[in-house]
Amino acid sequence: MKPIRLIFLALAALVCVSANARDFNDKLMNRPYADSRRFHLGFSIGVHAEDLVLTHNGYVTENGEQWRIEQPGYQPGFCVNGLMDLRLSTYFSLRFSPGMYFGTRDLRFIDVNSGATERQSVKSTFVVLPFDIKAAAMRYRNTRPYAVAGVMPAFDVSKRRRDYITLKNSDLYLTVGLGCDFYLPYFKFIPEVKFCFGLSDVLRHDRPDLEDDPASLRFTQSIKKATSKMIVLTFYFE
């Protein structure tokens, strides 16, 4: 599933929920004092797609091979988070939403000279600790759109295998996103789309485990840098 499809799914969800919310808007204002509370607790479930941006260095093996690595497609992953929201003012709040992301990235290796190919699946289990500033607009009846921005430390706790490409255990993401609070009779339903941009090189260049296997080491030697990106579609219940 490509990230653009996740965006369309998010927009469709926003439209559907907004249409239902209008029915409530015409009848009554739900939870009128919800935003006056100092603290808010909740949880979320969602889906995400992980991308790996690779920069090649033009390395050529002794056999004349020049390998390029790409991620030809995207697989949806699953994520679950808790939510703690601290009200700072009428329009701003600080959010902390620790959780776990489960995902997979499929890589394809292509020799530009012979056309030979190899494949690898990179599975990850991230423990994430997102901190966001939430800037909300004025509430209009039972809806309130908002934007978020922040940082997200991520730690991969999945078991490492002897693969062609191995990634580091930690990364730091900058995050930006959009969402909307929908005030239902007993809770707030909050769909959100967030874009995450990794700041560090996550490729493990030092591979002592492959020193006796140059046929596998050639793939790591062909990459100068690897950075991560994610798109996340989340549904909060607060």
C-alpha positions as YAML, in Angstrom:
chain: A
units: angstrom
residues:
- id: 1
  name: MET
  ca: [0.00, 0.00, 0.00]
- id: 2
  name: LYS
  ca: [1.52, 3.29, -1.08]
- id: 3
  name: PRO
  ca: [1.55, 6.25, 1.34]
- id: 4
  name: ILE
  ca: [-0.70, 8.26, -0.96]
- id: 5
  name: ARG
  ca: [-3.39, 5.61, -0.49]
- id: 6
  name: LEU
  ca: [-3.13, 6.02, 3.26]
- id: 7
  name: ILE
  ca: [-3.73, 9.74, 2.80]
- id: 8
  name: PHE
  ca: [-6.86, 9.06, 0.76]
- id: 9
  name: LEU
  ca: [-8.08, 6.63, 3.40]
- id: 10
  name: ALA
  ca: [-7.48, 9.27, 6.08]
- id: 11
  name: LEU
  ca: [-9.38, 11.90, 4.10]
- id: 12
  name: ALA
  ca: [-12.24, 9.47, 3.51]
- id: 13
  name: ALA
  ca: [-12.41, 8.72, 7.23]
- id: 14
  name: LEU
  ca: [-12.43, 12.44, 8.06]
- id: 15
  name: VAL
  ca: [-15.26, 13.07, 5.59]
- id: 16
  name: CYS
  ca: [-17.36, 10.18, 6.89]
- id: 17
  name: VAL
  ca: [-16.93, 11.08, 10.53]
- id: 18
  name: SER
  ca: [-17.49, 14.76, 9.76]
- id: 19
  name: ALA
  ca: [-20.76, 13.92, 8.05]
- id: 20
  name: ASN
  ca: [-21.93, 11.97, 11.09]
- id: 21
  name: ALA
  ca: [-20.73, 14.73, 13.39]
- id: 22
  name: ARG
  ca: [-22.95, 17.25, 11.60]
- id: 23
  name: ASP
  ca: [-25.98, 15.28, 12.75]
- id: 24
  name: PHE
  ca: [-24.87, 15.77, 16.33]
- id: 25
  name: ASN
  ca: [-24.02, 19.44, 15.66]
- id: 26
  name: ASP
  ca: [-27.59, 20.22, 14.76]
- id: 27
  name: LYS
  ca: [-28.91, 18.66, 17.99]
- id: 28
  name: LEU
  ca: [-26.53, 19.46, 20.86]
- id: 29
  name: MET
  ca: [-22.95, 20.24, 21.86]
- id: 30
  name: ASN
  ca: [-21.28, 17.12, 23.21]
- id: 31
  name: ARG
  ca: [-18.83, 17.31, 26.13]
- id: 32
  name: PRO
  ca: [-18.81, 21.15, 26.27]
- id: 33
  name: TYR
  ca: [-16.18, 21.33, 29.04]
- id: 34
  name: ALA
  ca: [-13.86, 18.57, 27.81]
- id: 35
  name: ASP
  ca: [-11.11, 20.99, 26.75]
- id: 36
  name: SER
  ca: [-11.11, 22.79, 30.10]
- id: 37
  name: ARG
  ca: [-9.50, 19.83, 31.87]
- id: 38
  name: ARG
  ca: [-5.78, 20.07, 32.67]
- id: 39
  name: PHE
  ca: [-4.96, 16.49, 31.71]
- id: 40
  name: HIS
  ca: [-6.41, 14.12, 29.14]
- id: 41
  name: LEU
  ca: [-5.75, 10.39, 28.82]
- id: 42
  name: GLY
  ca: [-6.50, 8.08, 25.94]
- id: 43
  name: PHE
  ca: [-5.19, 5.52, 23.51]
- id: 44
  name: SER
  ca: [-4.88, 5.00, 19.77]
- id: 45
  name: ILE
  ca: [-4.66, 2.35, 17.11]
- id: 46
  name: GLY
  ca: [-3.54, 2.86, 13.53]
- id: 47
  name: VAL
  ca: [-1.64, 1.80, 10.46]
- id: 48
  name: HIS
  ca: [1.60, 3.09, 9.01]
- id: 49
  name: ALA
  ca: [3.98, 2.60, 6.09]
- id: 50
  name: GLU
  ca: [7.78, 2.67, 6.42]
- id: 51
  name: ASP
  ca: [10.15, 3.92, 3.72]
- id: 52
  name: LEU
  ca: [13.92, 3.66, 3.46]
- id: 53
  name: VAL
  ca: [15.70, 6.37, 1.45]
- id: 54
  name: LEU
  ca: [19.03, 5.02, 0.17]
- id: 55
  name: THR
  ca: [22.00, 7.02, -1.12]
- id: 56
  name: HIS
  ca: [24.42, 4.97, -3.25]
- id: 57
  name: ASN
  ca: [28.15, 5.53, -3.52]
- id: 58
  name: GLY
  ca: [28.88, 3.91, -6.90]
- id: 59
  name: TYR
  ca: [30.84, 0.99, -5.42]
- id: 60
  name: VAL
  ca: [31.96, -1.61, -8.00]
- id: 61
  name: THR
  ca: [33.00, -5.09, -6.88]
- id: 62
  name: GLU
  ca: [36.06, -6.96, -8.15]
- id: 63
  name: ASN
  ca: [33.74, -8.86, -10.48]
- id: 64
  name: GLY
  ca: [32.45, -5.63, -12.03]
- id: 65
  name: GLU
  ca: [29.10, -5.68, -10.24]
- id: 66
  name: GLN
  ca: [27.43, -2.40, -9.31]
- id: 67
  name: TRP
  ca: [24.45, -2.92, -7.05]
- id: 68
  name: ARG
  ca: [21.55, -0.57, -6.48]
- id: 69
  name: ILE
  ca: [19.07, -1.12, -3.66]
- id: 70
  name: GLU
  ca: [15.49, 0.15, -3.72]
- id: 71
  name: GLN
  ca: [12.21, -0.31, -1.90]
- id: 72
  name: PRO
  ca: [9.74, -1.03, -4.71]
- id: 73
  name: GLY
  ca: [6.59, -1.01, -2.59]
- id: 74
  name: TYR
  ca: [5.10, -0.46, 0.84]
- id: 75
  name: GLN
  ca: [3.45, -2.81, 3.29]
- id: 76
  name: PRO
  ca: [1.01, -1.48, 5.90]
- id: 77
  name: GLY
  ca: [2.13, -1.94, 9.48]
- id: 78
  name: PHE
  ca: [0.19, -1.80, 12.74]
- id: 79
  name: CYS
  ca: [0.69, 0.63, 15.63]
- id: 80
  name: VAL
  ca: [-0.80, 1.10, 19.08]
- id: 81
  name: ASN
  ca: [-0.16, 4.01, 21.46]
- id: 82
  name: GLY
  ca: [-1.17, 5.44, 24.79]
- id: 83
  name: LEU
  ca: [-1.94, 9.15, 25.10]
- id: 84
  name: MET
  ca: [-1.24, 11.76, 27.77]
- id: 85
  name: ASP
  ca: [-2.24, 15.32, 26.90]
- id: 86
  name: LEU
  ca: [-1.30, 18.36, 29.01]
- id: 87
  name: ARG
  ca: [-3.30, 21.55, 28.36]
- id: 88
  name: LEU
  ca: [-0.97, 24.56, 28.05]
- id: 89
  name: SER
  ca: [-3.47, 27.19, 26.97]
- id: 90
  name: THR
  ca: [-6.74, 27.59, 25.09]
- id: 91
  name: TYR
  ca: [-5.19, 26.59, 21.78]
- id: 92
  name: PHE
  ca: [-2.02, 24.64, 22.67]
- id: 93
  name: SER
  ca: [-1.28, 21.38, 24.44]
- id: 94
  name: LEU
  ca: [1.68, 19.04, 24.93]
- id: 95
  name: ARG
  ca: [1.14, 15.40, 23.99]
- id: 96
  name: PHE
  ca: [3.12, 12.30, 24.91]
- id: 97
  name: SER
  ca: [2.02, 9.11, 23.17]
- id: 98
  name: PRO
  ca: [4.33, 6.14, 23.83]
- id: 99
  name: GLY
  ca: [3.63, 3.03, 21.83]
- id: 100
  name: MET
  ca: [4.81, 0.31, 19.49]
- id: 101
  name: TYR
  ca: [5.03, 0.16, 15.68]
- id: 102
  name: PHE
  ca: [5.20, -3.18, 13.87]
- id: 103
  name: GLY
  ca: [6.27, -3.01, 10.22]
- id: 104
  name: THR
  ca: [8.13, -4.51, 7.28]
- id: 105
  name: ARG
  ca: [10.23, -3.04, 4.47]
- id: 106
  name: ASP
  ca: [10.93, -5.14, 1.37]
- id: 107
  name: LEU
  ca: [14.19, -4.33, -0.42]
- id: 108
  name: ARG
  ca: [15.26, -5.28, -3.94]
- id: 109
  name: PHE
  ca: [18.92, -5.45, -5.02]
- id: 110
  name: ILE
  ca: [19.69, -4.98, -8.72]
- id: 111
  name: ASP
  ca: [23.03, -5.30, -10.51]
- id: 112
  name: VAL
  ca: [22.91, -2.48, -13.07]
- id: 113
  name: ASN
  ca: [25.30, -4.37, -15.38]
- id: 114
  name: SER
  ca: [23.87, -7.90, -15.47]
- id: 115
  name: GLY
  ca: [20.33, -7.29, -14.25]
- id: 116
  name: ALA
  ca: [20.69, -9.92, -11.52]
- id: 117
  name: THR
  ca: [18.39, -9.38, -8.53]
- id: 118
  name: GLU
  ca: [18.22, -10.31, -4.86]
- id: 119
  name: ARG
  ca: [15.59, -9.54, -2.23]
- id: 120
  name: GLN
  ca: [15.42, -8.99, 1.51]
- id: 121
  name: SER
  ca: [12.61, -8.34, 3.99]
- id: 122
  name: VAL
  ca: [13.49, -5.99, 6.87]
- id: 123
  name: LYS
  ca: [11.13, -6.50, 9.81]
- id: 124
  name: SER
  ca: [11.01, -3.98, 12.65]
- id: 125
  name: THR
  ca: [9.35, -3.61, 16.04]
- id: 126
  name: PHE
  ca: [9.72, -0.03, 17.22]
- id: 127
  name: VAL
  ca: [9.17, 1.30, 20.71]
- id: 128
  name: VAL
  ca: [8.34, 4.96, 20.07]
- id: 129
  name: LEU
  ca: [8.24, 7.95, 22.45]
- id: 130
  name: PRO
  ca: [6.58, 10.82, 20.53]
- id: 131
  name: PHE
  ca: [6.42, 14.33, 22.01]
- id: 132
  name: ASP
  ca: [4.16, 16.75, 20.11]
- id: 133
  name: ILE
  ca: [2.89, 20.30, 20.41]
- id: 134
  name: LYS
  ca: [-0.76, 20.38, 19.38]
- id: 135
  name: ALA
  ca: [-2.11, 23.67, 18.00]
- id: 136
  name: ALA
  ca: [-5.90, 23.56, 17.75]
- id: 137
  name: ALA
  ca: [-8.33, 25.95, 16.09]
- id: 138
  name: MET
  ca: [-11.46, 27.25, 17.80]
- id: 139
  name: ARG
  ca: [-14.06, 24.60, 18.42]
- id: 140
  name: TYR
  ca: [-17.01, 24.71, 16.04]
- id: 141
  name: ARG
  ca: [-19.86, 22.81, 17.63]
- id: 142
  name: ASN
  ca: [-18.58, 19.20, 17.79]
- id: 143
  name: THR
  ca: [-15.46, 19.52, 15.65]
- id: 144
  name: ARG
  ca: [-12.05, 21.09, 16.18]
- id: 145
  name: PRO
  ca: [-9.24, 20.75, 13.58]
- id: 146
  name: TYR
  ca: [-5.62, 20.92, 14.66]
- id: 147
  name: ALA
  ca: [-1.99, 20.59, 13.59]
- id: 148
  name: VAL
  ca: [0.84, 18.85, 15.44]
- id: 149
  name: ALA
  ca: [4.63, 18.96, 15.28]
- id: 150
  name: GLY
  ca: [7.29, 17.34, 17.39]
- id: 151
  name: VAL
  ca: [10.00, 14.71, 17.74]
- id: 152
  name: MET
  ca: [9.79, 10.93, 18.01]
- id: 153
  name: PRO
  ca: [12.66, 8.81, 19.37]
- id: 154
  name: ALA
  ca: [12.30, 5.24, 18.09]
- id: 155
  name: PHE
  ca: [14.04, 2.07, 19.26]
- id: 156
  name: ASP
  ca: [13.94, -1.15, 17.24]
- id: 157
  name: VAL
  ca: [13.68, -4.11, 19.64]
- id: 158
  name: SER
  ca: [13.30, -6.82, 17.00]
- id: 159
  name: LYS
  ca: [15.83, -9.64, 16.92]
- id: 160
  name: ARG
  ca: [18.74, -9.05, 14.53]
- id: 161
  name: ARG
  ca: [19.48, -11.59, 11.82]
- id: 162
  name: ARG
  ca: [22.42, -12.17, 9.52]
- id: 163
  name: ASP
  ca: [20.98, -10.21, 6.56]
- id: 164
  name: TYR
  ca: [22.45, -8.39, 3.56]
- id: 165
  name: ILE
  ca: [21.37, -5.06, 5.04]
- id: 166
  name: THR
  ca: [21.14, -4.41, 8.78]
- id: 167
  name: LEU
  ca: [19.76, -1.23, 10.33]
- id: 168
  name: LYS
  ca: [20.68, 0.44, 13.62]
- id: 169
  name: ASN
  ca: [18.53, 0.02, 16.69]
- id: 170
  name: SER
  ca: [17.59, 3.68, 17.19]
- id: 171
  name: ASP
  ca: [16.56, 6.76, 15.25]
- id: 172
  name: LEU
  ca: [15.09, 10.21, 15.87]
- id: 173
  name: TYR
  ca: [12.21, 11.49, 13.73]
- id: 174
  name: LEU
  ca: [10.83, 14.96, 13.15]
- id: 175
  name: THR
  ca: [7.05, 14.75, 12.87]
- id: 176
  name: VAL
  ca: [4.28, 16.94, 11.46]
- id: 177
  name: GLY
  ca: [0.62, 16.11, 11.10]
- id: 178
  name: LEU
  ca: [-3.02, 17.15, 10.82]
- id: 179
  name: GLY
  ca: [-6.12, 15.89, 12.55]
- id: 180
  name: CYS
  ca: [-9.53, 16.78, 13.89]
- id: 181
  name: ASP
  ca: [-11.23, 16.31, 17.26]
- id: 182
  name: PHE
  ca: [-14.77, 14.98, 16.96]
- id: 183
  name: TYR
  ca: [-16.74, 15.36, 20.18]
- id: 184
  name: LEU
  ca: [-19.04, 12.38, 20.64]
- id: 185
  name: PRO
  ca: [-21.42, 11.95, 23.59]
- id: 186
  name: TYR
  ca: [-19.00, 9.91, 25.74]
- id: 187
  name: PHE
  ca: [-15.51, 10.49, 24.29]
- id: 188
  name: LYS
  ca: [-13.53, 12.30, 21.62]
- id: 189
  name: PHE
  ca: [-12.74, 10.46, 18.38]
- id: 190
  name: ILE
  ca: [-9.61, 11.86, 16.72]
- id: 191
  name: PRO
  ca: [-8.35, 10.73, 13.29]
- id: 192
  name: GLU
  ca: [-4.87, 12.02, 12.46]
- id: 193
  name: VAL
  ca: [-2.34, 11.78, 9.63]
- id: 194
  name: LYS
  ca: [1.32, 12.24, 10.59]
- id: 195
  name: PHE
  ca: [4.51, 12.38, 8.50]
- id: 196
  name: CYS
  ca: [7.78, 11.29, 10.16]
- id: 197
  name: PHE
  ca: [11.26, 12.11, 8.82]
- id: 198
  name: GLY
  ca: [14.31, 10.30, 10.22]
- id: 199
  name: LEU
  ca: [17.32, 12.49, 10.98]
- id: 200
  name: SER
  ca: [20.17, 9.98, 11.19]
- id: 201
  name: ASP
  ca: [21.91, 7.42, 9.00]
- id: 202
  name: VAL
  ca: [20.35, 4.13, 10.13]
- id: 203
  name: LEU
  ca: [22.52, 1.81, 8.03]
- id: 204
  name: ARG
  ca: [24.90, -0.37, 10.04]
- id: 205
  name: HIS
  ca: [28.11, 0.09, 8.03]
- id: 206
  name: ASP
  ca: [30.37, -1.94, 10.33]
- id: 207
  name: ARG
  ca: [29.55, -5.60, 9.56]
- id: 208
  name: PRO
  ca: [32.10, -7.90, 11.24]
- id: 209
  name: ASP
  ca: [29.56, -10.71, 10.89]
- id: 210
  name: LEU
  ca: [30.03, -10.58, 7.08]
- id: 211
  name: GLU
  ca: [33.82, -10.35, 6.90]
- id: 212
  name: ASP
  ca: [33.93, -14.00, 5.82]
- id: 213
  name: ASP
  ca: [31.09, -13.47, 3.30]
- id: 214
  name: PRO
  ca: [32.08, -10.81, 0.73]
- id: 215
  name: ALA
  ca: [29.15, -11.83, -1.50]
- id: 216
  name: SER
  ca: [26.78, -10.46, 1.16]
- id: 217
  name: LEU
  ca: [28.98, -7.57, 2.30]
- id: 218
  name: ARG
  ca: [28.94, -6.02, -1.20]
- id: 219
  name: PHE
  ca: [25.39, -4.73, -0.66]
- id: 220
  name: THR
  ca: [26.29, -2.74, 2.45]
- id: 221
  name: GLN
  ca: [29.43, -1.46, 0.69]
- id: 222
  name: SER
  ca: [27.24, -0.07, -2.11]
- id: 223
  name: ILE
  ca: [25.29, 2.29, 0.19]
- id: 224
  name: LYS
  ca: [26.58, 5.61, 1.46]
- id: 225
  name: LYS
  ca: [23.61, 6.50, 3.64]
- id: 226
  name: ALA
  ca: [20.12, 5.30, 4.58]
- id: 227
  name: THR
  ca: [17.40, 7.39, 6.21]
- id: 228
  name: SER
  ca: [13.89, 6.43, 7.29]
- id: 229
  name: LYS
  ca: [10.49, 7.97, 6.64]
- id: 230
  name: MET
  ca: [7.02, 7.00, 7.82]
- id: 231
  name: ILE
  ca: [3.44, 8.01, 7.19]
- id: 232
  name: VAL
  ca: [1.04, 7.16, 10.01]
- id: 233
  name: LEU
  ca: [-2.76, 7.10, 10.06]
- id: 234
  name: THR
  ca: [-3.94, 7.04, 13.67]
- id: 235
  name: PHE
  ca: [-7.32, 6.93, 15.38]
- id: 236
  name: TYR
  ca: [-7.27, 8.32, 18.94]
- id: 237
  name: PHE
  ca: [-9.94, 7.72, 21.56]
- id: 238
  name: GLU
  ca: [-9.78, 10.31, 24.35]
...
